[in-house]
Amino acid sequence: MGRIDENKVKFFSGKLNTIIENVQKKVIGKRRELEIILATLFAEGHVILEGVPGVAKTLLAKCIALSLGLDFKRIQATPDLLPSDIVGTQIFNPREGTFIFRRGPVFTNMLFVDEINRAPPKTQAALLEAMQERQVTVEGITYPLSKPFLVIATMNPIEVEGTFPLSEAQVDRFLSKVEIGYPSIDETVEILDKFYTISDLSDLTSALSKDDVITLIDLTKGVYIDKNIMKYIAAITEATRYHKMVKLGASPRGSIAMLLLSKSLALIRGRDYVTPDDVKDVAYYALAHRIILRSEARISRITVKDVVVDIIEKVEVP
């Protein structure tokens, strides 16, 4: 694929920065988190949002969807949620004596699945199949999903009662993991001061369209990345497998996630090429859910973030 039009890159980068600034009027702070979610969308991946209740995960997703002109649907996962509640089901039409397919909420552009680990494993599997194949099959008939299609799945890091934890293989299918933390004192004061404005989304208009998002997805594929930076990505992934505090390191899917996210982030920042700093900035989001620490790391209170930072500091930059 040849180099992409720089003017087009600059145009869309300016639009995306306007979108980020507008969303930040509703979701105070969180610029890096916003960039990673957008980068995941343009890389045609899916994202896990992790954070305690009340840190604006749903608001963040709604604001992004509105700003990009995307259809948005939300599912609250519960232990009795069935696969048909997500993908849809066949309904019998007695007047015509035929079955009609009633589409589920998965037929949208942005699907927000709240507390995915509360859904039973069979329902989780149905959703992950739709994410991977971008289609659903009901009664032998295949239905393609909308384009673009992004799943944002949230997980509560503190509650385990009544949950069905996703397996490592399932979690690995998400391109990125974004942690939404508590706001600072100043940010909390701003939230309190602007509460009524923040909760009203009627003034949040779309700056781009679905077609623009599809164009951005295509542009991302054309962002140039040098072979030396690819080796840098491979070296970071390799280092996760041999770190003394890691039990299981990242697979090649981790390398692919860093590649795709760094290309998307470069585009958001107005460039048609990837720099080592782009790779550094996406590394944790691409690898956080793909690394399993040894028990001694937990005893020593060493986190995955500590490990990734240590690896970034030690791997030679091209």
Steps between C-alpha positions, in 0.01 A plus 500: 500500500638841402542804721178678585398858425660725765235770454228248574690388811531859623132566433374199694755551778364851553144368508595228750672748729184712494298189590734413787478856635119495475474164676729631775236764576274212608761253622752706694859402425564153350664623176736203470215258568294673229787473252542127565126427459498693171820324392336164575198594288714604202706179537173300481552355846302490823577640844461398863424790734590423859402723789288522812136615469445873450813598307306590179566188290153502342504878455837476326372242250180695431693822437736330254208343310312832479811689388571250222139469381488131593204291614533407867338218695555390858462157663501447874648154549324279757531129587176423312604679177459266201692502169173585322470813717813626324496360146122476447251220444256355250137604564209307347259710294166311520339720233750399232604169656871596486778586740634855517844580638480766771844656525663538839699796633822364346381652171638846569824697459598524865382233744555579865492183714489598865667248736561234237628261767147480646375332182513117496779335294268399212387860455858627526599253228219619270614859539866418445412308184319807367804713588742269321295405193299825477194295420243285676340176388145417608323184381766450234464849354796739526441871560792745459542767768511872440820679408663650696444268798656553841429312823581682823472250785532614860624302796479592867842422654375465859192275480529126438176373654250391234749537216635267229860612439607501135772250415843628401430395140179706496660808656784473246249564219454860614749725323546731799423537867439848643482567872280790608625625835373751752515869405736735681370749758501782242320280247242402763434867578453565126258204479296641790503850354386383155275211608180616324692588182687169501186289537324673207630357171257689275768755408751233397482483119680271259810642335547193279274244334502120471653536154775720646573233762525236226738732313711532816511121533631479143750782559635324810595199288717728285699658786867417444698305758872433455641147532722617786193609695340162426813338652460733798140377547617139470776560755254645752268202455794258534611674821161433661560126464831499685444763769573354842160608636293366210345154496349529151605767252324647199432297186550629142151649539658744748749609232217545250305708753800731553545532124137586430458735796825687425390553138161631614656726762741645244203584277312664789811708568515617140777281359509239224788312664563331836768611746646305796309735733173379348598144586595598855169680547289200394712219648324477836150517349588223252678275751330556839244223454742263329755463780458268800727577793670251730372465856816665636416814299166529678669442836749776416211722381647524152233573238481430128555872443827481698612211280413675173674822612808296596504329159456831311795646693725202420418422136723697264317767301567501123 
